[in-house]
Amino acid sequence: MTPVEEAIQGKRMALPDDRMIGLRILEGADAGHAFVLSKKCRITFGRDGADLDVQDPAVSKLHCAIEVYGDVIVLRDLGSASGTFLNDFQIKDELLKDKDNIRLGGTAIQIHVKKKK
């Protein structure tokens, strides 16, 4: 069993009650945009038909997804052509934490996890 499979075993997808999960686009055509995951516990990234359309020709139509299982956050590559990178390492699926950097093509995204006030 992989570390991701172990971390999500027996859990269902759900946003945490006590924390806020935000994403900020650091590099790429959409740099400067930021948003908070508030309704969906799975968000897809891609060029066309994804929850978050990334304006980057190096990004696949459906490139990757972030899934939230309460206190566990997972980044999954969805079979992208150019790969999904977490903190400069190519991944298939990996656990995310506060201030991790995700790269899809020429687009860089940082995750922020903060306690709700």
mmCIF file of the C-alpha atoms, coordinates in Angstrom:
data_MODEL
# 
_entry.id   MODEL 
# 
loop_
_atom_site.group_PDB 
_atom_site.id 
_atom_site.type_symbol 
_atom_site.label_atom_id 
_atom_site.label_alt_id 
_atom_site.label_comp_id 
_atom_site.label_asym_id 
_atom_site.label_entity_id 
_atom_site.label_seq_id 
_atom_site.pdbx_PDB_ins_code 
_atom_site.Cartn_x 
_atom_site.Cartn_y 
_atom_site.Cartn_z 
_atom_site.occupancy 
_atom_site.B_iso_or_equiv 
_atom_site.pdbx_formal_charge 
_atom_site.auth_seq_id 
_atom_site.auth_comp_id 
_atom_site.auth_asym_id 
_atom_site.auth_atom_id 
_atom_site.pdbx_PDB_model_num 
ATOM 1   C CA . MET A 1 1   ? 0.000   0.000  0.000   1.00 0.00 ? 1   MET A CA 1 
ATOM 2   C CA . THR A 1 2   ? 1.345   3.455  -0.931  1.00 0.00 ? 2   THR A CA 1 
ATOM 3   C CA . PRO A 1 3   ? 1.614   6.307  1.615   1.00 0.00 ? 3   PRO A CA 1 
ATOM 4   C CA . VAL A 1 4   ? -1.345  8.025  -0.097  1.00 0.00 ? 4   VAL A CA 1 
ATOM 5   C CA . GLU A 1 5   ? -3.473  4.859  0.059   1.00 0.00 ? 5   GLU A CA 1 
ATOM 6   C CA . GLU A 1 6   ? -2.586  4.448  3.752   1.00 0.00 ? 6   GLU A CA 1 
ATOM 7   C CA . ALA A 1 7   ? -3.430  8.098  4.534   1.00 0.00 ? 7   ALA A CA 1 
ATOM 8   C CA . ILE A 1 8   ? -6.874  7.982  2.889   1.00 0.00 ? 8   ILE A CA 1 
ATOM 9   C CA . GLN A 1 9   ? -7.859  4.434  3.847   1.00 0.00 ? 9   GLN A CA 1 
ATOM 10  C CA . GLY A 1 10  ? -11.354 4.469  5.325   1.00 0.00 ? 10  GLY A CA 1 
ATOM 11  C CA . LYS A 1 11  ? -11.811 8.213  4.726   1.00 0.00 ? 11  LYS A CA 1 
ATOM 12  C CA . ARG A 1 12  ? -14.299 9.879  2.426   1.00 0.00 ? 12  ARG A CA 1 
ATOM 13  C CA . MET A 1 13  ? -13.776 13.044 0.441   1.00 0.00 ? 13  MET A CA 1 
ATOM 14  C CA . ALA A 1 14  ? -14.756 16.044 2.547   1.00 0.00 ? 14  ALA A CA 1 
ATOM 15  C CA . LEU A 1 15  ? -13.489 19.546 3.236   1.00 0.00 ? 15  LEU A CA 1 
ATOM 16  C CA . PRO A 1 16  ? -12.078 19.993 6.755   1.00 0.00 ? 16  PRO A CA 1 
ATOM 17  C CA . ASP A 1 17  ? -14.245 21.821 9.297   1.00 0.00 ? 17  ASP A CA 1 
ATOM 18  C CA . ASP A 1 18  ? -11.336 23.471 11.078  1.00 0.00 ? 18  ASP A CA 1 
ATOM 19  C CA . ARG A 1 19  ? -9.038  24.503 8.220   1.00 0.00 ? 19  ARG A CA 1 
ATOM 20  C CA . MET A 1 20  ? -9.141  26.584 5.053   1.00 0.00 ? 20  MET A CA 1 
ATOM 21  C CA . ILE A 1 21  ? -7.361  25.374 1.914   1.00 0.00 ? 21  ILE A CA 1 
ATOM 22  C CA . GLY A 1 22  ? -6.265  28.026 -0.562  1.00 0.00 ? 22  GLY A CA 1 
ATOM 23  C CA . LEU A 1 23  ? -4.373  28.010 -3.844  1.00 0.00 ? 23  LEU A CA 1 
ATOM 24  C CA . ARG A 1 24  ? -2.316  30.859 -5.295  1.00 0.00 ? 24  ARG A CA 1 
ATOM 25  C CA . ILE A 1 25  ? -0.988  30.872 -8.860  1.00 0.00 ? 25  ILE A CA 1 
ATOM 26  C CA . LEU A 1 26  ? 2.614   32.087 -8.668  1.00 0.00 ? 26  LEU A CA 1 
ATOM 27  C CA . GLU A 1 27  ? 3.800   31.743 -12.291 1.00 0.00 ? 27  GLU A CA 1 
ATOM 28  C CA . GLY A 1 28  ? 2.180   31.451 -15.689 1.00 0.00 ? 28  GLY A CA 1 
ATOM 29  C CA . ALA A 1 29  ? -0.533  33.292 -17.609 1.00 0.00 ? 29  ALA A CA 1 
ATOM 30  C CA . ASP A 1 30  ? -2.851  33.231 -14.578 1.00 0.00 ? 30  ASP A CA 1 
ATOM 31  C CA . ALA A 1 31  ? -0.216  34.437 -12.054 1.00 0.00 ? 31  ALA A CA 1 
ATOM 32  C CA . GLY A 1 32  ? -1.661  36.457 -9.198  1.00 0.00 ? 32  GLY A CA 1 
ATOM 33  C CA . HIS A 1 33  ? -4.990  34.646 -9.050  1.00 0.00 ? 33  HIS A CA 1 
ATOM 34  C CA . ALA A 1 34  ? -5.906  32.983 -5.766  1.00 0.00 ? 34  ALA A CA 1 
ATOM 35  C CA . PHE A 1 35  ? -8.910  31.070 -4.512  1.00 0.00 ? 35  PHE A CA 1 
ATOM 36  C CA . VAL A 1 36  ? -10.163 29.005 -1.584  1.00 0.00 ? 36  VAL A CA 1 
ATOM 37  C CA . LEU A 1 37  ? -11.610 25.516 -1.809  1.00 0.00 ? 37  LEU A CA 1 
ATOM 38  C CA . SER A 1 38  ? -15.023 26.086 -0.291  1.00 0.00 ? 38  SER A CA 1 
ATOM 39  C CA . LYS A 1 39  ? -17.511 23.745 -1.942  1.00 0.00 ? 39  LYS A CA 1 
ATOM 40  C CA . LYS A 1 40  ? -15.726 20.978 -3.800  1.00 0.00 ? 40  LYS A CA 1 
ATOM 41  C CA . CYS A 1 41  ? -13.442 18.430 -2.202  1.00 0.00 ? 41  CYS A CA 1 
ATOM 42  C CA . ARG A 1 42  ? -11.976 17.472 -5.616  1.00 0.00 ? 42  ARG A CA 1 
ATOM 43  C CA . ILE A 1 43  ? -10.771 20.060 -8.106  1.00 0.00 ? 43  ILE A CA 1 
ATOM 44  C CA . THR A 1 44  ? -9.287  19.272 -11.508 1.00 0.00 ? 44  THR A CA 1 
ATOM 45  C CA . PHE A 1 45  ? -6.740  21.378 -13.389 1.00 0.00 ? 45  PHE A CA 1 
ATOM 46  C CA . GLY A 1 46  ? -6.359  21.432 -17.160 1.00 0.00 ? 46  GLY A CA 1 
ATOM 47  C CA . ARG A 1 47  ? -6.636  23.397 -20.380 1.00 0.00 ? 47  ARG A CA 1 
ATOM 48  C CA . ASP A 1 48  ? -10.207 22.499 -21.271 1.00 0.00 ? 48  ASP A CA 1 
ATOM 49  C CA . GLY A 1 49  ? -13.136 21.116 -19.313 1.00 0.00 ? 49  GLY A CA 1 
ATOM 50  C CA . ALA A 1 50  ? -11.395 21.143 -15.926 1.00 0.00 ? 50  ALA A CA 1 
ATOM 51  C CA . ASP A 1 51  ? -12.658 22.841 -12.775 1.00 0.00 ? 51  ASP A CA 1 
ATOM 52  C CA . LEU A 1 52  ? -9.740  25.270 -13.082 1.00 0.00 ? 52  LEU A CA 1 
ATOM 53  C CA . ASP A 1 53  ? -8.797  26.145 -16.666 1.00 0.00 ? 53  ASP A CA 1 
ATOM 54  C CA . VAL A 1 54  ? -5.047  26.755 -16.863 1.00 0.00 ? 54  VAL A CA 1 
ATOM 55  C CA . GLN A 1 55  ? -4.015  28.945 -19.806 1.00 0.00 ? 55  GLN A CA 1 
ATOM 56  C CA . ASP A 1 56  ? -0.790  27.077 -20.578 1.00 0.00 ? 56  ASP A CA 1 
ATOM 57  C CA . PRO A 1 57  ? -0.100  25.091 -23.782 1.00 0.00 ? 57  PRO A CA 1 
ATOM 58  C CA . ALA A 1 58  ? 2.113   22.640 -21.840 1.00 0.00 ? 58  ALA A CA 1 
ATOM 59  C CA . VAL A 1 59  ? -0.837  21.632 -19.628 1.00 0.00 ? 59  VAL A CA 1 
ATOM 60  C CA . SER A 1 60  ? -2.961  18.650 -20.681 1.00 0.00 ? 60  SER A CA 1 
ATOM 61  C CA . LYS A 1 61  ? -6.751  18.908 -21.149 1.00 0.00 ? 61  LYS A CA 1 
ATOM 62  C CA . LEU A 1 62  ? -7.196  17.163 -17.777 1.00 0.00 ? 62  LEU A CA 1 
ATOM 63  C CA . HIS A 1 63  ? -3.783  17.436 -16.135 1.00 0.00 ? 63  HIS A CA 1 
ATOM 64  C CA . CYS A 1 64  ? -4.100  16.792 -12.397 1.00 0.00 ? 64  CYS A CA 1 
ATOM 65  C CA . ALA A 1 65  ? -6.459  16.931 -9.430  1.00 0.00 ? 65  ALA A CA 1 
ATOM 66  C CA . ILE A 1 66  ? -6.389  17.910 -5.783  1.00 0.00 ? 66  ILE A CA 1 
ATOM 67  C CA . GLU A 1 67  ? -8.567  15.726 -3.549  1.00 0.00 ? 67  GLU A CA 1 
ATOM 68  C CA . VAL A 1 68  ? -9.403  16.513 0.080   1.00 0.00 ? 68  VAL A CA 1 
ATOM 69  C CA . TYR A 1 69  ? -10.186 13.778 2.586   1.00 0.00 ? 69  TYR A CA 1 
ATOM 70  C CA . GLY A 1 70  ? -10.725 15.882 5.730   1.00 0.00 ? 70  GLY A CA 1 
ATOM 71  C CA . ASP A 1 71  ? -7.239  16.473 7.120   1.00 0.00 ? 71  ASP A CA 1 
ATOM 72  C CA . VAL A 1 72  ? -5.515  14.704 4.200   1.00 0.00 ? 72  VAL A CA 1 
ATOM 73  C CA . ILE A 1 73  ? -4.878  16.515 0.889   1.00 0.00 ? 73  ILE A CA 1 
ATOM 74  C CA . VAL A 1 74  ? -3.757  14.557 -2.174  1.00 0.00 ? 74  VAL A CA 1 
ATOM 75  C CA . LEU A 1 75  ? -2.301  15.717 -5.505  1.00 0.00 ? 75  LEU A CA 1 
ATOM 76  C CA . ARG A 1 76  ? -2.895  13.263 -8.385  1.00 0.00 ? 76  ARG A CA 1 
ATOM 77  C CA . ASP A 1 77  ? -1.516  13.371 -11.908 1.00 0.00 ? 77  ASP A CA 1 
ATOM 78  C CA . LEU A 1 78  ? -4.293  12.402 -14.352 1.00 0.00 ? 78  LEU A CA 1 
ATOM 79  C CA . GLY A 1 79  ? -2.032  10.922 -17.033 1.00 0.00 ? 79  GLY A CA 1 
ATOM 80  C CA . SER A 1 80  ? -0.730  14.293 -18.217 1.00 0.00 ? 80  SER A CA 1 
ATOM 81  C CA . ALA A 1 81  ? 1.716   14.437 -21.123 1.00 0.00 ? 81  ALA A CA 1 
ATOM 82  C CA . SER A 1 82  ? 4.245   16.741 -19.433 1.00 0.00 ? 82  SER A CA 1 
ATOM 83  C CA . GLY A 1 83  ? 3.887   15.508 -15.846 1.00 0.00 ? 83  GLY A CA 1 
ATOM 84  C CA . THR A 1 84  ? 2.845   17.019 -12.540 1.00 0.00 ? 84  THR A CA 1 
ATOM 85  C CA . PHE A 1 85  ? 5.580   18.209 -10.184 1.00 0.00 ? 85  PHE A CA 1 
ATOM 86  C CA . LEU A 1 86  ? 5.480   18.689 -6.433  1.00 0.00 ? 86  LEU A CA 1 
ATOM 87  C CA . ASN A 1 87  ? 8.373   20.694 -4.984  1.00 0.00 ? 87  ASN A CA 1 
ATOM 88  C CA . ASP A 1 88  ? 10.376  19.977 -8.179  1.00 0.00 ? 88  ASP A CA 1 
ATOM 89  C CA . PHE A 1 89  ? 9.792   16.193 -8.144  1.00 0.00 ? 89  PHE A CA 1 
ATOM 90  C CA . GLN A 1 90  ? 7.547   14.488 -10.706 1.00 0.00 ? 90  GLN A CA 1 
ATOM 91  C CA . ILE A 1 91  ? 4.702   12.624 -9.012  1.00 0.00 ? 91  ILE A CA 1 
ATOM 92  C CA . LYS A 1 92  ? 1.787   10.316 -9.787  1.00 0.00 ? 92  LYS A CA 1 
ATOM 93  C CA . ASP A 1 93  ? 0.006   10.854 -6.454  1.00 0.00 ? 93  ASP A CA 1 
ATOM 94  C CA . GLU A 1 94  ? 1.385   12.490 -3.349  1.00 0.00 ? 94  GLU A CA 1 
ATOM 95  C CA . LEU A 1 95  ? 0.291   14.036 -0.068  1.00 0.00 ? 95  LEU A CA 1 
ATOM 96  C CA . LEU A 1 96  ? 0.159   17.859 0.071   1.00 0.00 ? 96  LEU A CA 1 
ATOM 97  C CA . LYS A 1 97  ? 0.933   20.176 2.970   1.00 0.00 ? 97  LYS A CA 1 
ATOM 98  C CA . ASP A 1 98  ? 1.000   23.913 3.607   1.00 0.00 ? 98  ASP A CA 1 
ATOM 99  C CA . LYS A 1 99  ? 3.278   25.904 1.265   1.00 0.00 ? 99  LYS A CA 1 
ATOM 100 C CA . ASP A 1 100 ? 3.908   23.008 -1.143  1.00 0.00 ? 100 ASP A CA 1 
ATOM 101 C CA . ASN A 1 101 ? 4.593   24.104 -4.725  1.00 0.00 ? 101 ASN A CA 1 
ATOM 102 C CA . ILE A 1 102 ? 2.858   22.403 -7.648  1.00 0.00 ? 102 ILE A CA 1 
ATOM 103 C CA . ARG A 1 103 ? 4.030   22.826 -11.254 1.00 0.00 ? 103 ARG A CA 1 
ATOM 104 C CA . LEU A 1 104 ? 2.003   22.010 -14.380 1.00 0.00 ? 104 LEU A CA 1 
ATOM 105 C CA . GLY A 1 105 ? 3.870   23.009 -17.523 1.00 0.00 ? 105 GLY A CA 1 
ATOM 106 C CA . GLY A 1 106 ? 4.950   26.624 -16.991 1.00 0.00 ? 106 GLY A CA 1 
ATOM 107 C CA . THR A 1 107 ? 2.353   27.258 -14.291 1.00 0.00 ? 107 THR A CA 1 
ATOM 108 C CA . ALA A 1 108 ? 3.326   27.222 -10.605 1.00 0.00 ? 108 ALA A CA 1 
ATOM 109 C CA . ILE A 1 109 ? 0.718   26.972 -7.840  1.00 0.00 ? 109 ILE A CA 1 
ATOM 110 C CA . GLN A 1 110 ? 1.250   27.122 -4.084  1.00 0.00 ? 110 GLN A CA 1 
ATOM 111 C CA . ILE A 1 111 ? -1.109  25.531 -1.567  1.00 0.00 ? 111 ILE A CA 1 
ATOM 112 C CA . HIS A 1 112 ? -1.961  27.245 1.719   1.00 0.00 ? 112 HIS A CA 1 
ATOM 113 C CA . VAL A 1 113 ? -3.570  25.439 4.648   1.00 0.00 ? 113 VAL A CA 1 
ATOM 114 C CA . LYS A 1 114 ? -4.620  27.608 7.590   1.00 0.00 ? 114 LYS A CA 1 
ATOM 115 C CA . LYS A 1 115 ? -6.736  27.123 10.690  1.00 0.00 ? 115 LYS A CA 1 
ATOM 116 C CA . LYS A 1 116 ? -10.122 28.823 10.472  1.00 0.00 ? 116 LYS A CA 1 
ATOM 117 C CA . LYS A 1 117 ? -10.680 31.656 12.922  1.00 0.00 ? 117 LYS A CA 1 
# 
